């Protein structure tokens, strides 16, 4: 699979690791939501099991929070299932 310049100009999915929880879903998220091509946006916390998943469909948009390591996120736009257990597999939260 080769990436074309258009792939970067019209993203459909975006994944972001949180550095500061209060900042990441602030101004940047407001901007990203204005991109017509963006259908999915995930924010992944680094200090605890917590993922926020925003998606846009023809019927509207929704924001769902996942915080239980046993949960899975269904990413219909790419035909994938994302288990939180796999996302945080090598993370030691006790540090």
C-alpha positions in Angstrom: 0.0 0.0 0.0 1.5 3.3 -1.0 0.3 6.6 0.5 -0.6 9.5 -1.7 -0.4 13.2 -0.9 -4.2 13.2 -0.8 -4.2 10.7 2.0 -2.6 13.3 4.3 -4.8 16.2 3.1 -8.1 14.3 3.6 -7.6 12.0 6.6 -10.5 9.7 7.6 -9.1 8.5 10.9 -6.8 10.1 13.5 -5.3 8.6 16.6 -3.7 10.8 19.3 -1.8 9.9 22.4 -2.6 12.2 25.3 0.1 14.2 26.8 -2.2 16.3 28.9 -5.7 15.1 29.0 -7.3 18.5 29.4 -5.4 19.9 26.3 -5.7 17.2 23.7 -9.4 17.2 23.3 -9.4 21.0 23.3 -8.4 23.3 20.4 -6.9 20.6 18.2 -10.0 18.4 18.5 -12.2 21.4 17.6 -10.1 22.0 14.5 -10.0 18.3 13.5 -13.8 18.1 13.7 -14.0 20.7 10.9 -12.3 18.5 8.4 -15.0 17.0 6.3 -13.1 13.8 5.6 -12.5 13.0 9.2 -14.8 10.2 10.4 -13.0 8.8 13.4 -10.8 10.4 16.2 -9.4 8.5 19.1 -7.6 9.9 22.1 -5.6 7.4 24.1 -4.5 8.1 27.7 -1.0 7.1 28.6 -1.4 7.1 32.4 -4.5 4.9 32.7 -6.8 2.7 30.5 -8.9 5.4 28.9 -9.8 6.0 25.3 -12.2 8.5 23.9 -13.6 7.7 20.5 -15.4 10.3 18.5 -17.0 9.3 15.2 -19.0 11.0 12.5 -21.6 9.3 10.4 -24.4 10.5 8.1 -26.8 10.3 11.0 -24.6 12.5 13.3 -21.6 12.2 15.5 -21.0 10.6 18.9 -18.3 10.5 21.6 -17.9 7.4 23.7 -15.4 6.8 26.5 -13.8 3.5 27.2 -12.1 2.8 30.5 -12.3 -0.9 31.2 -9.4 -2.9 30.0 -11.8 -5.7 28.9 -13.7 -3.4 26.5 -13.2 -3.4 22.7 -13.8 -0.5 20.3 -15.4 -1.3 17.0 -14.0 0.9 14.2 -16.5 0.3 11.4 -14.8 2.8 9.0 -11.7 0.6 8.8 -13.4 -2.7 9.6 -11.4 -3.4 12.8 -12.0 -4.2 16.4 -9.6 -2.6 18.9 -9.3 -4.3 22.3 -8.1 -2.0 25.1 -6.1 -5.0 26.4 -4.0 -4.9 23.3 -3.6 -1.2 23.3 -2.3 -1.3 26.8 -0.5 -4.7 26.7 3.0 -3.5 27.5 2.0 -0.5 29.7 2.8 -0.5 33.4 0.5 1.9 35.2 2.3 1.5 38.5 5.3 3.6 37.4 
